Amino acid sequence: MNHVLLASLNPEQIEVEIWRADELEVHRGLSSELDEMWSFVARKTNPRWLWHAIDHHTGKVLAYVFGRRKDTVFGKLKAL
């Protein structure tokens, strides 16, 4: 079984802001968001993730990548 190793962060390195989505869009000039969802192929021990970017105003999918939940897969979406 392959395990995904993500870098650990010291809690002091993390800054959290809580905004309503519409306020955040105005505050930062955002018009899209990245999200992920998963399902499995053949059995639950074989998960796959759909990473996607969506335009807030139109609902249009801007880009998507399908694969394992690994940094390299997310990097492909980010590059798109």
Secondary structure as UniProt FT lines:
FT   HELIX           11..13
FT   HELIX           21..28
FT   STRAND          32..40
FT   TURN            44..45
FT   STRAND          47..55
FT   TURN            56..58
FT   STRAND          61..67
FT   HELIX           71..79
//
